[in-house]
Amino acid sequence: MLSQWLTWPVLAVWAVISLACAAWVIQDLRRHNAFLGGMMKVAWVLTVLYSGPLGLAVYWYTGRGQIAHDSLWRKSFRSVAHCYSGCGLGEIIGVLTLAGLLAISGWPVNLVSFALAYVIGFAFTLGPLMQAGEAFRVALKDSVVAESISITVMEVVALSVNAGLAGDARIGDPVFWGALIISLSMGLLAAYPVNVLLIRFGVKEGMHNPKHMMEHQGHH
């Protein structure tokens, strides 16, 4: 069972690894990728905090201006990561408040967490699109059309995994935190192929190539 190996020392090690990964990303953003928009920087740091080495790998291979060339898989990972940063924050707030602090279980937790994930995830997608040059009306339409499916898949998977693993665990139990951590990354992985298809068939554009943004800045 998950509770047998998921202990406080294991969580402590994971926390140290995730914080170290996030610290490295912050330094890389400051030194080599300062041209990225503020919302994009926040999104990358949160993605790495949620998923540790997995989030760091996504940033390294897809989110830096130093990538060799862009591709569908890179663009899709950038897109899902920015959605993930906001959705994850919404899920964390919802689960910690209702299940953790108020000891509420069942559908109210999932409903509130999903609503928060949608609103915050939507905002985290809208911001970078506008910073990339899209008009508000265009960015608003793109965000609603493109992100609704991605957010729904991400949160259905994440909240289902969290409920299945955590059970009746409370905020003082290691399994409560472990289930939340695992569920976040499962949501990220589940939403990735959805973003590939959405971008492939033109439903969403996806995040711009950071290398082009870096080159554009170099001309000024």
PEQUITA-V811243 format. One record per run of one state. SS is the DSSP state (hx for helix, st for strand, lp for the rest). FROM is the first residue (numbers start at 0). TO is the last residue. If there is no record, write none. Layout:
# PEQUITA-V811243
ss:SS from:FROM to:TO
ss:SS from:FROM to:TO
This chain:
# PEQUITA-V811243
ss:lp from:0 to:0
ss:hx from:1 to:4
ss:lp from:5 to:6
ss:hx from:7 to:30
ss:lp from:31 to:36
ss:hx from:37 to:50
ss:lp from:51 to:51
ss:hx from:52 to:62
ss:lp from:63 to:70
ss:hx from:71 to:100
ss:lp from:101 to:105
ss:hx from:106 to:130
ss:lp from:131 to:134
ss:hx from:135 to:165
ss:lp from:166 to:172
ss:hx from:173 to:199
ss:lp from:200 to:208
ss:hx from:209 to:217
ss:lp from:218 to:219
